[in-house]
């Protein structure tokens, strides 16, 4: 019997083959066209029985394409698909049918293999039965019985594959989802939805899941034990997770979860490394029973994920009550997000809801960079999909990891070069942070490094004479492989660095702490690192402080300097000052550090402008700004807020310790006045406000208090 011919119009040539295999229709004859021209060429030459058309393909007008098919009097059965709503696809279908085409159904992306199979089988069966024929064998489902499945379980025919999950912003691997596969000895690949559904109906789902876990857990233990993990840049291996799908039919089972616990103990896998994924519908079938069981699982340390969220009908209250640790956004929303405003809004709402409840969010169905970037913008936590990695065997994972590392490095370098930071002059906005870090941590050296292909170049450096070193010996190369602070407390005792030239020779590194600096999209550019010639310890509080300072570096990279700078004086403007001051005060609050705000106003500025002109006034502002920069440290925030108002924010400085600084300022102002004409002399009033753990760290309150004190001092001067 002649096989049924299927012609697909889709951007991805491999889509058709994968769909047919997953749908259990692998023996159909298949051709795929990726553009309209080749589609019509194949249509004419090959005469297919069925057409599967993406009506949202770039450059394709779906309605116009159907009109063209109608003009050609095409009699093939047509299925429509696309990244648009079901309602809109139905409108396209009705349009095609109105012009005499046999449009048998529509499929929204992502295409469900089960839906495709149902449409194809229903149409072909109906057609052949009408003329007294049997359904053609190429479309017949694999005929697997309960006995087949029991035999498969007894003979352990089921295998597993693993699909990677990554952290959205950094791209770091965070874990895998384990998936079951069945290759029947005679019938070949059996679609998972077929045999899992059969297992649920026949009471075999517990045994099936336990077999999956009995294969996956030992592999996961071996994977976590590999010495190559640190080289492969996986960060903290203890935080990697393995997700497994749990059927709602297994929830009432009294001995199922104890057996899973035994498997975890046998494989030496912590419950915290396992995520049980339960569909939204399954979790809500019996909310009371589900709540009891899921709560017990959480108390034992397991993580719980609500899968395919957004497709069921659970109430908000039930979601709040259930002890989930993760929400998985259904792939149907992610895969249509590029073209559907509705999908984008649903994803945004799910992420905001989950985060408000303290839950992590994983989005599945990532098929391109645009989808990943969209999720990054929404602060989605994790991502999973074919663009990141397809389900693969254990043997394929190391190769995938190596290839991914190479791709990420190429992307990282491309991002680094696009920012135009390499080989540029020193900038106060970066030097301010390295000076502050050096002062707060009391180290000999602090640098902002940018890790290029063959070198590390220092955008800002304090306590170091060279501007770059070879990447092959750099500590920062190791640091950018981490997700958090990379710490070497004594390089001589660390086998990775004990013989490093930077340790044995100048600068004689003993202590190193580096935190990755990221571009706005998450690519690691380099580090903010601390270096000292003496070994030392580094506390969790120290790590947090270094991370906060690194976030300031990232803010500077993301912020346009032109928008933050007062172009007359070269100081920060109000916008630039307040953005940085808020961040610094937040650090002070977390670290319980004092801070002081000085508010300056020039007493005679209006007179200078009125009598000597605006050019003279500008020169006075420039000179006062220069004196402030000379008096205060490079780590202090110095700004012209507008007009003749200036502000300085000092970290880890109390009001009582400012007397020598203010005396120095007064002396420099006197020197200026003695060398200048009366109309260029400087006179100022100053108010000081202090922030600490008792007074609070509100910038607005500091403004108000310092302003009040400044005007009080100005008034007192007038009285004297």
Steps between C-alpha positions, in 0.01 A plus 500: 500500500627843411616704800324826581699804388531804727645835388588751774564873466701605805811703582670195655567214259528250785161582656304252290717199568499562874126554509423183309729296719357641824146455366560138413475560123862445395429301183318775311684642202612849588632807322565838662525843338637798688378765255194556281679454168636154579166409659312554174774327302463189718122527491504485120766233460416269792117521527472449879188364672528733801636849560612638837544876457637760742286802407713728724830421329708814442420650162184292461147640475303197616171605345663588169677164496169317547345703218784392275441136595131546420585647159709189433201283606716309748312201642751402769382496863636809672603559861579855610742592778653821631609720788158663532189434704268207434223745421700675230614170350136392483422817306774413250361145475150627425641731235674207332190280516289780352722481193452125462812371680493189722631658822463219754628677810726753670792460741636779718869494579652321675348214306386213715594166338182359646289771332673446167449126521133539593428732209683285247350173618146631532502648150662204327289243685178683414598532133592135454204365695268701274620299201532170684878501541714441806717775641837500320768336708744791487258695720422219742596555860749262657280228647642463849306303754515476876700179451748686280550763769526240776760317292686825438512570872604144582774503235594862579447614141436856616791740480542861610617824343587827666408854397714778650366800691698822527494816708336762280733794560837330529441197277648273766378141515264451795385145437324249276153363448495122458260363236397142424545340157384162368642333191285193438695200358260468205310829475784737576442838662185522713379855565529583873143626529380159377685276743474739796125527451481120477706465818269737686187317389640155584657583837858470374604864534669458839720218372579697184602810698712295740681340206570845356640617833702183551687586179517876546614527862823294471588693184436830678723395789779408256449825312531708816815312597690576181820694554436668166205691641707796621674519161162493329392808693196361674540713809376341820432136415313458826230729360439298182162331490332206329133543409266204457137498392261353753154380401200607704414127508807444721395745770265261686758218499615419852838349411595692183676796659675295770647291217614818326664609825681165520628545143631847589675370809649209308636736232620748766286777355361763735122550483570869441654412164176338376210696354171315462299651214124467529258641243267779608193287429641200685587703807150641524299179444484442876636816663472378859681169439755674279569759768566232761737297285682790337556664837657180633728481195610860549570432866727214395695745287372423149422788268163518326414655166156571356537406134321648196380790712243723334321223313286370787224651706643518851400786722745754633425385855591139422829606346584707806421212733694232315867474611657531155854630461485553123252592229555382141352724233332286236686486170193611306537852640876518450497374143233752397645793695667658196169553322239492773450795735268277701774240554749766607259642754421153637872423543559835669208444737613146590855615576380790715255276685759229563763745621249667731449156659873435524500237224755447225378505140612269220385569146499209257479503124792738433573464128702815421713779647214749478284290734788468746564876498131569556504277807816671625322835479221359718752364756398140437725272705557194281456392142462172314447416134649385171697824458685416820519126459288214372430191711816292477655181628752503782778437248408813302501740793874564527519586130202734539671668792825550311318643200293728721809631676652586165182674381468695823863612482452620143189690605677640808788636292261646245315684778825619659628647175166661418511708821819679388656494847829330413807725468312814601625774737439485873161627618409643840176302509695172511800628697263618773387142557847341505620763747199442720551123489869535585415722797213286632693171478845643584675311218808605305338467158156526346426478127213483256618244247361430154585149381578501128582198282871489586543761774338669794499878477438728797239771450572633848783413734624611840833371629607341171737645242431276198189547285465139381629146550482177305166326542661159536637590843216722619292428808212686336461229234402265782279765660283555192421129496319543832159644577602671822822608671806291412729480802865400547597568860859376462629446147809312621274231644279476190636250241341701218712805579795395715738511200336793323747777396269758659544315829872423481591840354359853523233580608545188723130424527399312811138606541250541216125563501325568170133548417385466136397824330213449257367688202133601513403177318696285745823426310805504728745771399758470775517558874526745783781340694698554819866398522738496794853381561392347831272199545172588667150373568183629340162481673152461353440864586814590304370304201170683516676838510722411203191387308329833573803694377504283189137591438613864500754420229223334298279806547778720362538277196125506437461874559595761246770724645361791298172482695671493841759776462482875552661620179626830647691366802554134408339395830195278530170672433196457726376195310838330506557587865165378626517172309841420650420642843195276537714195422778605740255570781347157444846347540557703817170378642581135426850533643402731792744767381465874572470753217506879488341739251645850456280760330670815362357826372708792365407815690607757242423323173207724400710811551780360282254417221332841525815712516765299311282301261412135452840406363661615825232308689583186304868537585416526870293181481781319320755616760284399796443158343876457454563588865239247615667229290836590653372492858287189491614147421464332166257253661258775610200607293538866401225669299364829378129469565411806297566875502743574783409194711748217554491177702752245625416154638768329708484133599626365831547856622315656793427870543743520792794392282442766233666791680846453337338470157299819543807682629690396188211624285499835679875541450478433126212746464705764682796435269271543200353824633840650570606435141172619341315825450213578738244409234657153462532427871317197638277498806284204593268360762492132592261267676585146615265206560604158624347159427546196721306204635317725746420797275418301187634516145239700310662726242204738508528537877872567467425763236242671720713498814818617327305771317350627826841513666652673197239779505534533876875550459440747214261699723746503790772640274272786399439583866873521568 
